[in-house]
Amino acid sequence: MKYHLVALFTIFVWGITFVSTKVLLVDLSPLWILLLRFVLGLCILCVIRPHVLRLKERTDEALFAAAGATGIAAYYLLENVALVFTTATAVGVIVAASPLFTALISAALGDRSSINIRFFCGFALAMAGLTVVGAGTMGESDLVNFTGFDLFGDMLALTAALVWAVYSTLVARIAQKGYETIAATKRAFVWGVAFILVTTLIFDPHAPRPSALLDGQNLLNLLFLGAVASAACFVTWGVAVKHLGATATTTYIYLVPAITATVSILILGEPLNAPIILGLAMTIAGLLLSQKRSANKRTQVARPIDRS
């Protein structure tokens, strides 16, 4: 039960991050938000766990590099850019599709326990729900012309969901090798920050204004994203995946849309119209249907020994 509570805490914090990032985008670019957030998170992890992780095999470095490239760099870059073009509510709903992609990746790797007629029906319902949410976030003129930045942002968010599924699978593989969670997370962060730094220097080399960084609201949001959502929650997510498995843990992402939508309405004043409500309901129903398994199957998730 305690690992389910850990996953629940992580998802609650991550549901708020969409709103926090949306606030920062007023003064900071997506790349600089990423860089500042994860540099801060890495520094905190270095203080908590200063020793350097020793690899069991040299080839394991590729796993950490891939985890940093996907879950740290690519996912959050896609998410941050998506928030520029569409609402926090839409992004929160769309990235909830990652459990579907996790199940598909697991099937491709040989675990087809979740792939059945129920999964495909749920997948179709969830994708239809995402389409309805996308329509709900578009302006009236966009709907008439079938164009708009909102649709582009929605597609970026969907791509981010796929990338996160890859990251969760990599984290599960790292956990199976018996690596200590905090040190392993820190090593993935090093790779992620390296990828983000190179990308920022190439595409956005101009640092933000000092006044923007020292603004009270921006500073609090950066601290929240770096210390809590990154340093703390990446560790708690790794712990949850280690003990519950990638597929079981990612099912908690179903709660992200409701958390994000509620906070977006209260803080950002984002609209919640009928298409978004309908699409949200369809998406969550599809996710639940696609992932529904018996209690016996849920208890058969491989749980590696905790060597932390």
C-alpha positions in Angstrom: 0.0 0.0 0.0 2.8 2.5 0.8 4.1 2.3 -2.7 0.7 3.0 -4.1 0.6 6.1 -1.9 4.0 7.1 -3.2 2.7 6.9 -6.7 -0.4 8.9 -5.8 1.7 11.6 -4.2 3.9 11.8 -7.3 1.0 12.1 -9.7 -0.7 14.8 -7.5 2.4 16.9 -7.7 2.9 16.3 -11.4 -0.7 17.2 -12.1 0.1 20.7 -10.7 3.3 21.1 -12.8 1.4 21.9 -16.0 -0.1 25.0 -14.3 3.2 26.0 -12.7 5.0 25.7 -16.0 2.2 27.7 -17.8 2.7 30.5 -15.3 6.5 30.6 -15.9 6.0 30.7 -19.7 4.9 34.3 -19.4 8.5 35.4 -18.7 10.7 32.4 -19.5 11.2 30.2 -22.6 10.4 26.5 -22.5 14.1 25.5 -22.8 15.3 27.8 -20.0 12.5 26.5 -17.7 13.7 23.0 -18.4 17.4 23.8 -17.9 16.8 25.8 -14.6 14.4 23.2 -13.3 16.6 20.2 -13.8 19.9 21.8 -12.9 18.3 22.7 -9.5 16.9 19.1 -9.2 20.3 17.6 -10.0 22.0 19.8 -7.4 19.6 18.6 -4.8 20.1 15.0 -5.7 23.8 15.5 -5.5 23.4 16.8 -1.9 21.1 13.9 -1.0 23.2 11.2 -2.6 26.8 12.6 -3.3 28.4 9.3 -4.3 28.9 8.3 -7.9 26.9 5.2 -9.0 29.1 2.3 -10.1 27.8 0.5 -13.1 27.3 -3.3 -13.0 27.9 -3.5 -16.7 29.4 -0.9 -19.1 26.4 -1.3 -21.4 24.1 -0.1 -18.7 25.3 3.5 -19.4 23.1 3.3 -22.5 20.0 2.7 -20.4 20.8 5.8 -18.2 21.5 7.9 -21.3 18.2 6.8 -22.9 16.3 7.5 -19.7 17.8 11.0 -19.6 17.1 11.7 -23.2 13.5 10.5 -23.0 12.1 11.2 -19.5 14.1 14.3 -18.7 14.9 16.0 -22.0 12.4 15.0 -24.7 9.3 14.5 -22.6 9.5 17.8 -20.8 10.6 19.8 -23.8 7.5 18.5 -25.7 5.3 19.2 -22.7 6.6 22.8 -22.2 6.3 23.6 -25.9 2.8 22.1 -26.0 1.8 24.4 -23.1 2.8 27.4 -25.3 0.2 26.4 -27.9 -2.6 24.9 -25.9 -4.2 24.9 -22.4 -2.8 23.2 -19.4 -6.1 21.3 -19.1 -5.6 19.8 -22.6 -2.0 18.8 -22.0 -2.9 17.2 -18.7 -5.7 15.1 -20.3 -3.6 14.1 -23.4 -0.5 13.0 -21.6 -2.7 10.6 -19.6 -2.6 8.4 -22.6 0.9 7.2 -21.7 -0.4 4.0 -20.0 -1.8 2.9 -23.4 1.6 3.3 -25.0 3.3 1.6 -22.1 1.1 -1.5 -22.6 1.9 -1.5 -26.4 5.7 -1.2 -25.7 5.4 -4.0 -23.1 3.6 -6.1 -25.7 6.4 -5.4 -28.3 8.9 -6.6 -25.7 7.0 -9.9 -25.1 4.5 -9.1 -22.3 1.1 -9.3 -24.0 -0.9 -9.9 -20.8 -2.7 -6.5 -21.2 -3.3 -6.8 -24.9 -6.8 -8.1 -25.7 -10.1 -6.9 -27.2 -10.8 -4.8 -24.1 -7.5 -3.0 -24.5 -8.2 -2.1 -28.1 -11.8 -0.9 -27.4 -10.4 1.2 -24.6 -7.7 2.5 -26.8 -10.2 3.6 -29.4 -12.4 5.3 -26.8 -9.5 7.1 -25.3 -8.2 8.4 -28.6 -11.7 9.6 -29.5 -11.8 11.4 -26.2 -8.5 13.1 -26.9 -9.8 14.2 -30.2 -12.9 15.7 -28.5 -10.7 17.5 -25.9 -8.6 18.9 -28.8 -11.7 20.3 -30.4 -12.8 21.8 -27.1 -9.5 23.7 -26.7 -9.7 25.3 -30.1 -11.2 28.7 -30.7 -14.3 29.1 -32.8 -12.4 30.5 -35.8 -10.0 27.5 -35.6 -12.8 25.1 -35.7 -14.2 26.7 -38.8 -10.9 26.7 -40.6 -9.7 23.4 -39.2 -6.4 25.0 -38.2 -4.9 26.5 -35.1 -2.0 26.4 -32.7 -4.1 24.4 -30.2 -4.1 21.4 -32.4 -0.3 21.6 -32.8 0.0 21.7 -29.0 -2.3 18.8 -28.6 -0.2 16.7 -31.0 3.0 17.6 -29.1 1.3 16.5 -25.9 0.4 13.2 -27.5 4.0 12.6 -28.6 5.1 13.4 -25.0 2.8 10.7 -23.8 4.5 8.2 -26.0 8.0 9.4 -24.9 7.0 9.0 -21.2 5.9 5.4 -21.8 9.4 4.7 -23.2 11.0 6.3 -20.2 8.8 4.3 -17.7 9.9 1.1 -19.5 13.5 2.1 -19.2 13.1 2.9 -15.5 11.6 -0.5 -15.0 14.6 -2.1 -16.8 17.1 -0.1 -14.6 15.2 -1.2 -11.5 15.4 -4.8 -12.5 19.2 -4.6 -12.6 19.1 -3.7 -8.9 20.4 -0.1 -9.0 19.7 2.1 -6.0 16.9 4.5 -6.8 18.3 7.9 -5.9 21.7 7.3 -7.4 20.1 5.9 -10.5 17.8 8.9 -10.8 20.7 11.2 -10.4 22.7 9.5 -13.2 19.7 9.8 -15.5 19.4 13.5 -14.5 23.1 14.1 -15.5 22.3 12.8 -19.0 19.1 14.7 -19.2 20.7 18.0 -18.2 23.5 17.4 -20.7 21.0 17.0 -23.5 18.9 20.0 -22.4 22.0 22.2 -22.1 23.2 21.4 -25.6 19.8 22.0 -27.0 19.4 25.3 -25.1 22.8 26.6 -26.3 21.9 25.8 -29.9 18.3 27.0 -30.1 17.9 29.6 -27.2 21.4 30.8 -26.1 20.1 34.1 -24.6 19.7 33.8 -20.8 16.4 35.2 -19.3 16.4 38.6 -17.6 17.6 38.6 -14.0 14.4 40.4 -13.0 12.3 37.6 -14.4 14.3 35.0 -12.4 14.1 37.0 -9.2 10.4 37.7 -9.5 8.7 36.1 -6.4 6.1 34.1 -8.3 8.6 32.8 -10.9 11.1 31.9 -8.2 8.6 29.9 -6.2 7.4 28.0 -9.3 11.0 27.2 -10.3 11.7 25.9 -6.7 8.6 23.8 -6.8 9.4 22.4 -10.2 13.1 21.8 -9.4 13.0 20.6 -5.8 9.6 18.9 -5.5 8.4 17.9 -9.0 11.9 16.9 -10.3 14.3 15.9 -7.5 11.8 14.4 -5.1 9.1 13.1 -7.5 11.5 11.5 -10.0 12.9 9.5 -7.0 9.4 8.6 -5.8 8.3 7.6 -9.3 11.4 5.3 -9.6 10.5 3.7 -6.2 6.9 3.1 -7.3 8.0 1.6 -10.7 10.6 -0.6 -8.9 8.0 -2.1 -6.6 4.8 -2.0 -8.6 6.1 -2.3 -12.2 5.8 0.2 -15.1 2.3 -0.7 -16.2 0.7 -0.7 -12.8 2.4 2.6 -11.8 1.5 4.4 -14.9 -2.2 3.7 -14.3 -2.0 6.5 -11.7 -1.6 8.9 -14.6 -5.4 8.5 -15.0 -5.7 11.1 -12.2 -3.7 13.8 -13.9 -6.5 15.2 -16.0 -8.8 15.8 -13.1 -6.0 17.4 -11.0 -4.7 19.6 -13.8 -8.2 20.7 -14.9 -9.2 21.6 -11.3 -6.0 23.6 -10.6 -6.1 25.3 -14.1 -9.6 26.5 -13.5 -8.8 27.8 -10.0 -5.4 29.5 -10.8 -5.3 30.2 -14.5 -9.0 30.7 -15.1 -9.1 28.3 -18.0 -12.5 27.5 -19.4 -14.0 24.1 -18.9 -16.6 23.6 -21.7 -18.8 20.7 -22.6 -16.5 19.2 -25.3 -13.6 19.2 -22.8 -15.7 17.6 -20.0 -17.0 14.9 -22.5 -13.5 14.3 -23.9 -12.1 14.0 -20.4 -14.7 11.5 -19.4 -14.2 9.4 -22.6 -10.4 9.4 -22.2 -10.5 8.3 -18.5 -13.2 5.7 -19.3 -11.1 4.4 -22.2 -7.9 4.2 -20.1 -9.7 2.3 -17.4 -11.3 -0.1 -19.8 -8.0 -0.7 -21.7 -6.0 -1.4 -18.5 -8.7 -3.3 -16.5 -7.3 -6.6 -15.3 -8.1 -9.0 -12.5 -6.7 -8.6 -9.1 -4.7 -11.8 -9.5 -2.9 -10.5 -12.6 -2.1 -7.2 -10.8 -0.4 -9.0 -8.0 1.8 -10.9 -10.5 3.8 -7.8 -11.5 7.5 -8.6 -11.1 8.9 -6.9 -8.1 12.7 -6.7 -8.0 14.5 -6.8 -4.7 15.1 -3.4 -3.1 18.8 -3.0 -2.7 18.7 0.7 -1.8 
